[in-house]
Amino acid sequence: MRISLITDAWYPQINGVVTALAHTVAELEAMGHKVDPVTPTGSPSVPLPTYNEIRLATDARSKVHHRLAAFVPDAVHIATEGPLGLAARRYCARAGIPFTTSFHTRFPEYVQKRLPFVPLSWGYAFMRWFHGGAERTMVTNEPLRAELAAWGLEDLVIWPRGVDARRFRPVGRGELGVRRPVFLYLGRVAVEKGVADFLALDLPGTKVVIGDGPARPRLEAAYPEAVFIGYRTGEALVRALSDADVLVFPSRTDSLGLVLLEALACGVPVAAYPVTGPQHVVAHGVTGYLDEDLGWAARAALGLGPADCRAAARQRSWRACTEAFLGHLAPREGAWLHRPERRRAG
C-alpha cells in the first residue's frame, strides 16, 4: 500500500513524536509498504514562538499539494496539527480523500502553560475541528481516549507505542561518573514538562538532566547542583540511561512518554505522578511508583529490580504497534487494503 504520512515533527527534532513516527515508517517499509513522509525537511521555515528548536514550514500548502498529487497515496495519515497538517487536511477535504489523524501532544495545555489567559476550551475547540474531519483519530491509550472523548473528540481508536528492546538494554554502570544514586530526567527541558518539580526534590545522590530546551538556562542557574548534559542519542543515550538508578518523570501533560518505555527496557524503574501517560506504562510497585509525592515515589523506586522493568518493556514491540496503525488507516476506495506495495497490480 502507498501511504502518505504528513507530520510537522521530524528530524532534527528529538522528541517522542519523531521517535514514534520514524519507527512506524521503518516498520511499514520493512513490511513492504511504500511510505512518503511529508515533513518540514528542505522547506523554508520559521521557529515556533517560545520554542526555537521546532521549525514550521512556510511552504506547507504548495508542498503538500505537490507531494500528494505526485504520490497518489492509497491512504493518508496526518500526524500533527501544524502547518503541514493543516494543509493536508484542507487538501484532502477539498479532494474528497479520506484521511486519519493522530493525537500526540496536548497543545491546549502547552499553550495555557505559556499563555495562562487562554482557556483550555479554546484549544480543544480547535482540536475538535481539526480531528473532526478524520475517519479515525489514533490515540496512545484508553485513559487518553476517555479524556479526549470528554472534550468532544470522536471516532477515537488506540494506536499503542513500543520500544526497541534490542537497542535499549542494560549496559552497565559508570557512564555518568556522578555520585549515586542517580535520579535522571530525560526529555525536553520546557515549562510543560515539569522539570522544576524534579529538580526541587530532596533526594540523595545526583540529579541528572538529559535533554535541552527553552527552560534549560533558567533551571541550570536555579539548580547548580544538578548535572545537565544536553542531548544524547544512539548508544551514548543507552549508556547514560542505563547508568540511572531511577527515571523521574515529572510531566503531567504527556499523552504517554516514550522515555518511560526506554528506561524500563534499560532496567531502570520509574517515578512519576499518577497521571494518564505513566498510569498506562508503569506497574505501580513493580516497575515504578506513581504518587503525588514525587520524592517519595523516587526514593521508593530505588528498591525495585531491573528484571521486572525489562520484562515489561519487552512486551511492547514496534511491529505490533505498526500493525495496529495499519488497521486504523482509511484507504481510498479500491486501494489494496493493508497489502504491501510489491503486491499492487500494475
C-alpha positions, 0 to 999 in steps of 0.5 A: 500500500502507498501511504502518505504520512504528513507530520510537522515533527521530524528530524532534527527534532528529538522528541517522542513524536519523531521517535514514534513516527520514524519507527512506524515508517521503518516498520511499514517499509520493512513490511513492504509498504511504500511510505512518503513522509511529508515533513518540514525537511528542505522547506523554508521555515520559521521557529515556533514562538517560545520554542526555537528548536521546532521549525514550521514550514512556510511552504506547507500548502504548495508542498503538500499539494505537490507531494500528494498529487505526485504520490497518489497515496492509497491512504493518508495519515496526518500526524500533527496539527501544524502547518503541514497538517493543516494543509493536508487536511484542507487538501484532502477535504477539498479532494474528497480523500479520506484521511486519519489523524493522530493525537500526540501532544496536548497543545491546549495545555502547552499553550495555557502553560505559556499563555495562562489567559487562554482557556483550555476550551479554546484549544480543544475547540480547535482540536475538535475541528481539526480531528473532526474531519478524520475517519479515525483519530489514533490515540496512545491509550484508553485513559487518553481516549476517555479524556479526549472523548470528554472534550468532544473528540470522536471516532477515537481508536488506540494506536499503542507505542513500543520500544526497541528492546534490542537497542535499549538494554542494560549496559552497565554502570559508570557512564555518568561518573556522578555520585549515586544514586542517580535520579535522571530526567530525560526529555525536553527541558520546557515549562510543560514538562515539569522539570522544576518539580524534579529538580526541587526534590530532596533526594540523595545522590545526583540529579541528572538532566538529559535533554535541552530546551527553552527552560534549560538556562533558567533551571541550570542557574536555579539548580547548580547542583544538578548535572545537565548534559544536553542531548544524547542519542544512539548508544551514548543515550543507552549508556547514560540511561542505563547508568540511572538508578531511577527515571523521574518523570515529572510531566503531567501533560504527556499523552504517554512518554516514550522515555518511560518505555526506554528506561524500563527496557534499560532496567531502570524503574520509574517515578512519576505522578499518577497521571494518564501517560505513566498510569498506562506504562508503569506497574505501580510497585513493580516497575515504578511508583506513581504518587503525588509525592514525587520524592517519595515515589523516587526514593521508593523506586530505588528498591525495585529490580531491573528484571521486572522493568525489562520484562515489561518493556519487552512486551511492547514491540514496534511491529505490533504497534505498526500493525495496529496503525495499519488497521486504523488507516482509511484507504481510498476506495479500491486501494489494496487494503493493508497489502504491501506495495510489491503486491499492487497490480500494475 
